[in-house]
Amino acid sequence: MTPEKKNQRRLRNLALLSLLLLLVGGTFAFQAFNQRAINDRLRENIPGGRVHDYYNRDTENKDVFVENYGNVPLMARIRLSEFMEKRATGDTDFTPIVNGTIRDQVNTWTVMRPSETNLNTRVGDSAAFNTYANLTFGWTRSGQDAPWFMPTFNRDNQDLMTASAGHARDWVTSTATDGVTDGATHPGDGTDAYWSSGDSFDNSGPVWPGEEVTHDAAQNLQQDRAPMTISQWAALPNNLKVGNFWVIDHQTGWAYWANQLQAGETTSYLLDAAQMTAAADNIPGEYYYGIHVDGQLISPDRINDFLAADPDYTHHADLSDFLTAVQNGSIDNNWGNPGPDDDVQPDQINFSIMAPGTIFTMAGEQYRYLENQGGGNHLIIRNNVTTALSFDVQNDYLDNWYTGVLASEVRAMVQPVRENFATGNVESDAIAWLEAWRWLPSNIDDFPEVAADITQVDTSGTRRAFALSLADVARLSGSGRAFPSRASREGSGSMWWWTRTPAVPGTSAWDVNRGEMSGMLSNRATNNISAVGGVRPALIIRQ
């Protein structure tokens, strides 16, 4: 090839290369302007609630509850008033059983006020009705969890009409008090269990006040516990004070739902029946008996409306705290008890209302409350860890602390536990975990002796301090329990602490870790001595 042809080929190749580079370069030249998205919502928060009253004169069934048909939470209260009058054969006029009450003036009817300790016993003027009518509060049926109802068709939140079914008479529809006039505003005959799963109702027409739609039967919330007075509520453990149940201020008669009623939810029954007694059936002549149901609903930001002064009665002293707890969704763990840093004597503490995980200070030591074991027995653990103690000397330290350091007034409350725990042992590699960071063992039952090592009172045992077992720590961990989080397992000041469960006997043992391994269940050598971990005494006390 001549030099001239070589130059021509070189120039052609350079031109092709330049073109190729332009093409390649062009694949990386990119522009993407104005890629946009909008995520938005236009929502109207519409409150809406309806009191349901299903009543049947023939069967004496009476169901009273509240439905939230809106899209925001509500707080609810209901007050019952009663009226009764009798007329003997041959008499012209009726005589009310409570002086000053008048049948056609409902505002004069007697507020149902129960005793402080028993909803089934009325007090004050209301006591006159004990002889003639029995009210059944709450709802329980063997083998069933909650009743069914038909949701309201009336979704006008400015309409004060109730969803009254059967022989129940809505006050807006009719103010008659003659015992016969109809005034229902809702489908159903008022008998028990009229609605069930799969039922529906077509309100075309409309047949009943409200929207011309078809509704399916829905289920009430299951009651967490039976209705109670506010004094009985105050005695509940603090972690149980908010829930799906009714609480009656026995001083005013107002019954409050102990939870925010969320959108689409319906309370359990406040009242399930109103049955006349044999004494009423044996009245010579005739009688009239009626119950007035007054329901009030508010948004959770308006609890002061429920705290407004009652013209006739005084709210219970705990009502403000009760309403605040419902508003917040919980109550402070130390409610009804001294604060976590208030150093008090044992008789100044009410252990029965303590929630698991509560921190308290007693006779110079700070503790964490672990659980109510029933029978007045309570499991607690010291919040602080005594450092620089190995597993090998743990039992000696616990004995010395109990006899020489623990205050005598606390020692007097301590209950006996097993003299020698049957701990069993399990190596670290044998345990499987529900979470990657060794929070809860998933197969502890595969090691029966380890799983069975649960601390309980043993009347044939010894009153003493002890270390928790691996099984204790596991069962006391989780939401609503003594150790709800990894950090809550650590001792005060982010300290690790020994359990009493060996991993390899004489070589390693289980501990609750700290720092980056916060709350993890891990192993370390039994002769390990550390400035950031050690022994954490536990006790079972009785009050």
C-alpha positions as CSV (number, residue, x, y, z in Angstrom):
1,M,0.0,0.0,0.0
2,T,1.4,3.4,-1.0
3,P,1.9,6.1,1.7
4,E,-0.9,8.1,0.1
5,K,-3.4,5.2,0.5
6,K,-2.3,4.6,4.0
7,N,-3.0,8.3,4.9
8,Q,-6.4,8.1,3.2
9,R,-7.3,5.0,5.2
10,R,-6.1,6.6,8.4
11,L,-8.2,9.7,7.8
12,R,-11.3,7.5,7.0
13,N,-10.8,5.5,10.2
14,L,-10.4,8.7,12.2
15,A,-13.6,10.0,10.7
16,L,-15.5,6.7,11.6
17,L,-14.1,6.8,15.1
18,S,-15.2,10.4,15.5
19,L,-18.7,9.5,14.3
20,L,-18.7,6.5,16.7
21,L,-17.7,8.6,19.6
22,L,-20.3,11.1,18.7
23,L,-22.9,8.3,18.6
24,V,-21.7,6.9,21.9
25,G,-21.4,10.3,23.5
26,G,-24.9,11.0,22.4
27,T,-26.3,8.1,24.4
28,F,-25.2,9.8,27.6
29,A,-26.5,13.2,26.8
30,F,-29.8,13.2,28.6
31,Q,-32.4,15.7,29.8
32,A,-35.5,15.0,31.9
33,F,-37.2,18.3,32.8
34,N,-40.4,18.6,34.9
35,Q,-41.0,15.0,36.1
36,R,-43.8,15.8,38.7
37,A,-46.3,14.1,40.9
38,I,-48.9,15.3,43.4
39,N,-50.1,13.4,46.4
40,D,-52.9,15.3,48.0
41,R,-56.3,14.8,49.7
42,L,-59.4,16.8,50.2
43,R,-61.1,15.4,53.1
44,E,-63.9,16.7,55.3
45,N,-63.8,15.4,58.8
46,I,-67.4,14.7,59.6
47,P,-68.3,13.7,63.2
48,G,-71.4,11.6,63.5
49,G,-72.8,9.4,66.2
50,R,-76.2,7.8,67.1
51,V,-77.6,6.4,70.3
52,H,-79.4,3.0,69.6
53,D,-82.2,1.9,71.9
54,Y,-83.8,-1.4,71.1
55,Y,-86.8,-2.2,73.4
56,N,-89.5,-4.8,73.5
57,R,-92.2,-4.6,76.2
58,D,-93.2,-8.2,75.9
59,T,-89.8,-9.7,76.4
60,E,-88.4,-6.9,78.5
61,N,-85.3,-6.7,76.3
62,K,-83.6,-3.3,76.2
63,D,-80.3,-2.7,74.4
64,V,-78.6,0.6,74.7
65,F,-75.4,1.5,72.9
66,V,-73.7,4.1,70.7
67,E,-72.6,4.0,67.0
68,N,-70.0,6.2,65.4
69,Y,-71.0,6.5,61.8
70,G,-68.7,9.5,61.1
71,N,-65.1,9.5,60.1
72,V,-63.5,11.0,63.2
73,P,-63.3,9.6,66.8
74,L,-65.9,10.4,69.4
75,M,-66.3,10.2,73.2
76,A,-69.7,9.1,74.5
77,R,-71.7,9.2,77.6
78,I,-75.3,8.1,78.5
79,R,-77.5,8.7,81.5
80,L,-80.6,6.7,82.4
81,S,-83.5,8.1,84.3
82,E,-86.4,6.1,85.6
83,F,-90.0,6.8,86.5
84,M,-92.7,4.6,88.1
85,E,-96.1,5.2,89.5
86,K,-98.8,2.9,90.8
87,R,-102.6,3.1,91.0
88,A,-104.5,0.7,93.3
89,T,-107.7,-0.8,92.1
90,G,-110.6,1.6,92.6
91,D,-108.2,4.7,92.9
92,T,-108.5,7.6,90.4
93,D,-104.9,8.9,90.5
94,F,-101.5,7.3,90.1
95,T,-98.9,7.8,92.9
96,P,-95.2,8.1,91.9
97,I,-92.8,6.0,93.9
98,V,-90.5,8.9,94.1
99,N,-92.1,12.1,95.4
100,G,-91.9,15.1,93.1
101,T,-91.6,13.1,89.9
102,I,-94.2,13.5,87.1
103,R,-94.8,11.1,84.3
104,D,-95.0,13.6,81.4
105,Q,-92.1,15.8,82.7
106,V,-89.1,13.7,81.9
107,N,-86.7,16.2,83.5
108,T,-88.2,15.3,86.8
109,W,-87.6,11.5,86.4
110,T,-85.1,9.9,88.8
111,V,-81.5,9.6,87.6
112,M,-80.3,6.0,87.9
113,R,-77.4,6.2,90.4
114,P,-75.8,2.9,91.5
115,S,-73.9,2.3,94.7
116,E,-70.2,2.8,94.6
117,T,-69.4,-0.9,94.6
118,N,-72.4,-2.5,92.9
119,L,-74.2,-1.4,89.7
120,N,-77.2,-3.6,90.5
121,T,-78.0,-1.7,93.7
122,R,-79.4,1.8,93.2
123,V,-78.9,4.5,95.9
124,G,-80.5,7.7,97.0
125,D,-83.9,8.4,95.4
126,S,-83.0,5.8,92.8
127,A,-83.1,3.1,95.5
128,A,-86.9,3.1,95.3
129,F,-86.7,1.2,92.0
130,N,-84.7,-1.7,93.4
131,T,-87.9,-3.3,94.5
132,Y,-89.6,-3.2,91.1
133,A,-87.1,-3.3,88.2
134,N,-83.8,-5.1,87.6
135,L,-81.4,-3.6,85.0
136,T,-78.9,-5.8,83.3
137,F,-75.7,-4.0,82.4
138,G,-73.3,-5.1,79.7
139,W,-73.6,-8.1,77.4
140,T,-72.4,-11.6,77.8
141,R,-73.6,-14.8,76.0
142,S,-71.9,-18.2,76.3
143,G,-69.9,-19.0,73.2
144,Q,-70.5,-15.6,71.6
145,D,-68.2,-12.6,71.5
146,A,-70.5,-9.6,70.6
147,P,-74.0,-8.9,69.4
148,W,-75.1,-7.6,65.9
149,F,-77.1,-4.5,65.1
150,M,-78.4,-2.5,62.1
151,P,-76.3,0.6,61.4
152,T,-78.3,3.9,61.4
153,F,-79.7,5.2,58.2
154,N,-79.9,8.7,59.7
155,R,-76.5,10.3,59.1
156,D,-77.5,13.9,59.7
157,N,-75.2,14.9,62.6
158,Q,-77.5,17.8,63.4
159,D,-80.4,15.5,64.0
160,L,-80.8,14.5,67.7
161,M,-83.1,11.6,66.8
162,T,-82.0,8.2,68.2
163,A,-82.1,4.9,66.4
164,S,-85.0,3.5,68.4
165,A,-86.4,0.1,67.5
166,G,-89.3,-2.0,68.6
167,H,-91.3,-0.4,71.4
168,A,-88.6,2.2,72.0
169,R,-89.9,5.7,71.4
170,D,-87.6,8.4,70.2
171,W,-88.1,11.6,72.1
172,V,-88.0,13.8,68.9
173,T,-90.6,11.7,67.3
174,S,-93.0,11.5,70.2
175,T,-92.9,12.8,73.8
176,A,-95.8,10.5,74.8
177,T,-95.5,8.7,78.1
178,D,-98.6,6.5,77.8
179,G,-96.9,3.1,77.5
180,V,-98.5,2.3,74.1
181,T,-97.7,5.1,71.5
182,D,-95.3,4.1,68.8
183,G,-92.2,6.2,68.2
184,A,-89.7,3.9,66.5
185,T,-87.2,5.4,64.1
186,H,-85.2,2.3,63.2
187,P,-86.0,-1.3,61.9
188,G,-86.3,-4.3,64.2
189,D,-88.8,-5.4,66.9
190,G,-86.6,-4.8,69.9
191,T,-86.2,-8.4,70.8
192,D,-82.8,-9.9,71.9
193,A,-80.5,-10.9,69.0
194,Y,-83.0,-9.7,66.3
195,W,-80.0,-9.0,64.0
196,S,-77.4,-11.5,63.1
197,S,-74.5,-11.9,60.6
198,G,-75.6,-11.8,57.0
199,D,-78.8,-9.7,57.7
200,S,-79.5,-6.6,55.7
201,F,-82.2,-3.9,55.4
202,D,-83.3,-1.9,52.3
203,N,-84.5,1.5,53.5
204,S,-85.9,2.5,50.1
205,G,-88.9,4.8,50.5
206,P,-87.5,5.6,53.0
207,V,-89.1,3.2,55.5
208,W,-87.2,4.8,58.4
209,P,-85.7,8.3,58.8
210,G,-82.4,8.7,56.9
211,E,-80.8,7.7,53.6
212,E,-82.5,5.4,51.1
213,V,-79.8,2.8,51.0
214,T,-79.3,-0.9,52.0
215,H,-77.2,-1.6,55.1
216,D,-75.8,-4.9,56.3
217,A,-75.9,-5.8,59.9
218,A,-72.7,-5.0,61.8
219,Q,-71.2,-6.2,65.0
220,N,-70.8,-4.3,68.3
221,L,-67.4,-4.1,69.9
222,Q,-66.8,-6.9,72.3
223,Q,-66.7,-5.5,75.8
224,D,-63.3,-5.9,77.5
225,R,-64.9,-6.1,80.9
226,A,-68.4,-5.6,82.4
227,P,-69.6,-2.0,83.1
228,M,-68.3,-0.7,86.4
229,T,-68.4,2.3,88.7
230,I,-65.7,4.9,88.5
231,S,-64.4,3.8,91.9
232,Q,-64.0,0.3,90.6
233,W,-62.3,1.8,87.5
234,A,-59.8,3.6,89.8
235,A,-58.9,0.2,91.3
236,L,-58.0,-1.3,87.9
237,P,-54.3,-1.6,87.0
238,N,-53.3,1.5,85.1
239,N,-52.6,-0.3,81.9
240,L,-56.2,-1.5,81.8
241,K,-57.9,1.8,82.5
242,V,-58.6,2.6,78.9
243,G,-60.5,0.1,76.9
244,N,-63.9,-1.0,75.4
245,F,-66.1,-0.9,78.4
246,W,-68.5,1.4,80.2
247,V,-67.7,3.3,83.4
248,I,-70.5,4.9,85.5
249,D,-69.9,7.9,87.6
250,H,-72.1,6.7,90.5
251,Q,-72.4,10.3,91.8
252,T,-74.0,11.7,88.7
253,G,-75.3,8.6,86.9
254,W,-73.5,9.4,83.7
255,A,-72.0,6.3,82.0
256,Y,-68.9,6.9,79.9
257,W,-67.3,4.8,77.2
258,A,-63.8,4.2,78.4
259,N,-62.2,4.6,75.0
260,Q,-62.3,6.9,72.0
261,L,-65.0,5.4,69.7
262,Q,-63.3,5.3,66.4
263,A,-64.9,5.8,63.0
264,G,-67.2,2.9,62.1
265,E,-67.1,1.4,65.6
266,T,-70.1,0.8,67.9
267,T,-69.9,0.4,71.6
268,S,-70.8,-2.8,73.5
269,Y,-74.1,-2.6,75.4
270,L,-74.5,-0.3,78.3
271,L,-77.9,-1.9,79.1
272,D,-79.1,-5.4,77.9
273,A,-82.4,-5.7,79.7
274,A,-84.9,-4.0,82.0
275,Q,-87.0,-6.6,83.7
276,M,-89.8,-6.1,86.2
277,T,-89.6,-8.0,89.5
278,A,-92.2,-10.2,91.1
279,A,-93.0,-7.3,93.4
280,A,-94.1,-5.2,90.4
281,D,-96.1,-8.1,89.0
282,N,-97.9,-8.4,92.3
283,I,-99.0,-4.8,92.6
284,P,-102.7,-4.7,93.1
285,G,-104.1,-2.5,90.4
286,E,-101.7,-1.1,87.7
287,Y,-98.4,0.6,87.3
288,Y,-96.4,2.6,84.7
289,Y,-92.7,2.2,84.4
290,G,-90.4,4.0,82.0
291,I,-86.7,4.6,81.3
292,H,-85.4,7.7,79.7
293,V,-82.1,7.4,77.8
294,D,-80.0,10.6,77.4
295,G,-77.0,10.3,75.1
296,Q,-74.3,12.9,74.6
297,L,-71.4,12.7,72.1
298,I,-68.3,14.9,71.8
299,S,-65.1,15.1,69.8
300,P,-62.1,14.2,72.1
301,D,-60.9,17.8,72.2
302,R,-64.0,18.9,74.0
303,I,-63.8,16.9,77.3
304,N,-64.5,20.1,79.2
305,D,-68.1,19.8,78.0
306,F,-68.3,16.6,80.0
307,L,-66.7,18.3,83.0
308,A,-69.1,21.2,83.1
309,A,-70.9,21.4,86.4
310,D,-74.0,19.2,86.8
311,P,-76.9,21.2,88.2
312,D,-78.0,18.4,90.6
313,Y,-74.9,16.3,91.3
314,T,-71.1,16.5,91.8
315,H,-68.8,14.8,89.4
316,H,-66.5,12.2,90.9
317,A,-63.1,13.5,91.8
318,D,-61.5,11.0,89.3
319,L,-63.6,12.0,86.3
320,S,-61.2,14.6,85.0
321,D,-58.3,12.0,85.0
322,F,-60.6,9.4,83.5
323,L,-61.6,11.7,80.6
324,T,-58.0,12.8,80.1
325,A,-56.9,9.1,79.9
326,V,-59.6,8.4,77.3
327,Q,-58.5,11.5,75.4
328,N,-54.9,10.5,75.4
329,G,-55.4,6.8,75.0
330,S,-53.7,5.8,78.2
331,I,-53.1,7.0,81.7
332,D,-49.8,7.7,83.4
333,N,-48.3,4.5,84.9
334,N,-47.9,6.2,88.3
335,W,-51.5,7.4,88.4
336,G,-52.8,6.9,91.9
337,N,-49.3,6.3,93.2
338,P,-46.2,8.5,94.0
339,G,-43.9,9.4,91.1
340,P,-41.0,7.3,90.1
341,D,-38.5,9.3,92.1
342,D,-40.6,9.9,95.2
343,D,-39.1,7.8,97.9
344,V,-42.0,6.5,100.0
345,Q,-42.8,3.7,102.4
346,P,-44.5,0.5,101.1
347,D,-47.8,1.4,102.7
348,Q,-48.0,4.6,100.6
349,I,-48.0,2.5,97.3
350,N,-51.0,0.8,95.8
351,F,-49.4,-2.1,93.9
352,S,-52.7,-3.5,92.6
353,I,-53.2,-0.6,90.2
354,M,-49.6,-0.5,88.9
355,A,-49.0,-1.2,85.2
356,P,-46.2,-3.5,84.2
357,G,-43.0,-1.5,83.7
358,T,-43.8,1.2,86.2
359,I,-40.8,2.7,88.0
360,F,-41.2,3.5,91.7
361,T,-39.0,4.2,94.7
362,M,-39.6,2.5,98.0
363,A,-37.6,2.6,101.2
364,G,-34.5,4.0,99.5
365,E,-34.4,1.7,96.5
366,Q,-35.8,2.2,93.0
367,Y,-37.7,-0.7,91.4
368,R,-39.5,-1.7,88.2
369,Y,-42.9,-3.3,88.6
370,L,-43.0,-6.6,86.6
371,E,-46.4,-8.2,87.1
372,N,-49.4,-8.8,89.3
373,Q,-49.3,-12.5,90.1
374,G,-52.7,-12.6,91.8
375,G,-53.6,-13.2,95.4
376,G,-52.0,-9.9,96.4
377,N,-48.6,-11.0,95.1
378,H,-46.5,-8.7,93.0
379,L,-43.2,-9.4,91.1
380,I,-40.7,-6.5,91.2
381,I,-37.0,-6.1,90.3
382,R,-34.5,-3.5,91.5
383,N,-33.8,-0.9,88.9
384,N,-30.2,-0.6,89.7
385,V,-27.5,-3.2,89.0
386,T,-24.7,-4.0,91.4
387,T,-21.6,-4.1,89.2
388,A,-18.4,-6.1,89.2
389,L,-20.1,-9.3,90.4
390,S,-19.7,-12.6,88.5
391,F,-22.4,-15.2,88.0
392,D,-20.4,-17.4,90.3
393,V,-21.0,-15.1,93.3
394,Q,-24.5,-14.0,92.3
395,N,-26.4,-16.1,94.9
396,D,-24.1,-15.0,97.7
397,Y,-24.7,-11.4,96.9
398,L,-28.5,-11.8,96.7
399,D,-28.6,-13.4,100.1
400,N,-26.4,-10.7,101.6
401,W,-28.4,-7.9,100.0
402,Y,-31.6,-9.4,101.3
403,T,-30.5,-9.8,104.9
404,G,-28.2,-6.8,105.2
405,V,-29.3,-4.1,102.8
406,L,-33.0,-4.4,102.0
407,A,-35.2,-2.3,104.3
408,S,-36.9,-4.2,107.0
409,E,-40.3,-2.8,106.0
410,V,-39.9,-4.2,102.5
411,R,-38.5,-7.5,103.8
412,A,-41.7,-7.9,105.8
413,M,-43.7,-8.0,102.6
414,V,-41.5,-10.5,100.8
415,Q,-43.0,-13.9,99.9
416,P,-41.2,-17.3,99.8
417,V,-39.9,-18.7,96.5
418,R,-38.3,-22.1,95.8
419,E,-35.2,-22.7,97.8
420,N,-33.3,-24.1,94.8
421,F,-34.6,-23.2,91.4
422,A,-34.6,-26.0,88.8
423,T,-33.1,-23.8,86.1
424,G,-32.0,-26.4,83.5
425,N,-29.6,-25.0,81.0
426,V,-29.5,-24.3,77.3
427,E,-26.6,-23.2,75.1
428,S,-26.8,-20.1,73.0
429,D,-26.6,-21.8,69.6
430,A,-29.5,-24.0,70.5
431,I,-31.9,-21.1,70.8
432,A,-33.9,-19.8,67.8
433,W,-35.1,-16.2,67.8
434,L,-38.3,-14.5,66.7
435,E,-36.2,-11.5,65.8
436,A,-32.7,-11.2,64.5
437,W,-31.5,-9.2,67.6
438,R,-32.3,-12.0,70.2
439,W,-35.4,-10.4,71.7
440,L,-37.6,-13.5,72.3
441,P,-36.7,-17.2,72.0
442,S,-39.0,-19.0,69.6
443,N,-38.2,-22.6,70.8
444,I,-37.7,-22.3,74.5
445,D,-40.4,-25.0,74.9
446,D,-37.9,-27.4,73.3
447,F,-36.0,-27.2,76.6
448,P,-38.8,-28.1,79.2
449,E,-36.7,-27.5,82.3
450,V,-35.6,-24.0,81.2
451,A,-39.2,-23.1,80.0
452,A,-40.7,-24.3,83.3
453,D,-38.4,-22.2,85.5
454,I,-41.0,-19.5,86.2
455,T,-40.7,-17.5,89.4
456,Q,-43.8,-18.0,91.6
457,V,-44.7,-18.0,95.3
458,D,-43.8,-21.3,97.0
459,T,-45.2,-21.5,100.5
460,S,-42.8,-24.3,101.4
461,G,-39.8,-22.2,100.1
462,T,-37.7,-19.4,101.5
463,R,-38.3,-15.6,101.7
464,R,-35.4,-14.2,99.7
465,A,-34.2,-12.2,96.8
466,F,-33.4,-14.0,93.5
467,A,-32.4,-13.4,89.9
468,L,-34.9,-13.8,87.1
469,S,-34.7,-16.8,84.8
470,L,-34.4,-16.7,81.1
471,A,-38.0,-17.8,80.9
472,D,-39.1,-15.0,83.2
473,V,-37.4,-12.4,81.0
474,A,-38.9,-13.8,77.9
475,R,-42.5,-13.9,79.2
476,L,-42.2,-10.4,80.7
477,S,-41.1,-8.9,77.4
478,G,-43.3,-7.3,74.8
479,S,-46.0,-4.7,74.3
480,G,-47.9,-4.0,77.5
481,R,-45.5,-6.0,79.6
482,A,-42.8,-5.2,82.1
483,F,-40.1,-4.9,79.4
484,P,-41.8,-3.4,76.3
485,S,-38.6,-2.5,74.5
486,R,-34.9,-3.4,74.3
487,A,-33.8,-0.4,76.3
488,S,-36.4,-1.1,79.0
489,R,-34.7,-4.4,79.8
490,E,-31.4,-2.7,80.7
491,G,-30.7,-1.8,84.3
492,S,-30.6,1.8,85.3
493,G,-27.6,3.6,83.7
494,S,-27.5,1.2,80.7
495,M,-26.2,-1.8,82.7
496,W,-26.3,-5.5,81.7
497,W,-27.4,-8.1,84.3
498,W,-27.3,-11.8,84.9
499,T,-30.3,-14.1,84.8
500,R,-30.1,-17.3,86.9
501,T,-30.1,-19.6,83.8
502,P,-26.9,-21.3,82.9
503,A,-25.9,-21.8,79.2
504,V,-23.0,-24.2,79.8
505,P,-23.0,-25.1,83.5
506,G,-19.9,-23.9,85.2
507,T,-18.7,-22.1,82.1
508,S,-21.3,-19.6,80.8
509,A,-24.7,-18.1,81.7
510,W,-27.5,-16.0,80.2
511,D,-27.5,-12.3,80.7
512,V,-29.5,-9.3,79.5
513,N,-27.1,-7.1,77.5
514,R,-26.5,-3.4,77.1
515,G,-25.2,-0.7,74.7
516,E,-25.1,-1.7,71.0
517,M,-26.6,-5.1,72.1
518,S,-29.2,-3.3,74.3
519,G,-31.7,-5.8,75.7
520,M,-30.4,-8.8,73.8
521,L,-30.4,-12.1,75.6
522,S,-26.8,-13.3,75.4
523,N,-24.1,-15.4,77.1
524,R,-20.9,-14.6,78.9
525,A,-18.4,-16.5,81.1
526,T,-19.6,-17.2,84.6
527,N,-16.5,-15.6,86.0
528,N,-16.9,-12.4,84.0
529,I,-16.5,-9.3,86.2
530,S,-17.6,-6.0,84.6
531,A,-17.8,-2.4,85.5
532,V,-21.0,-2.0,83.5
533,G,-22.9,-5.1,84.6
534,G,-23.7,-7.5,87.3
535,V,-26.5,-8.6,89.6
536,R,-30.1,-7.2,89.7
537,P,-32.2,-8.6,92.6
538,A,-35.9,-9.4,92.2
539,L,-38.6,-10.0,94.8
540,I,-42.1,-11.2,95.2
541,I,-43.9,-9.0,97.6
542,R,-47.5,-9.2,99.0
543,Q,-49.8,-6.3,99.7
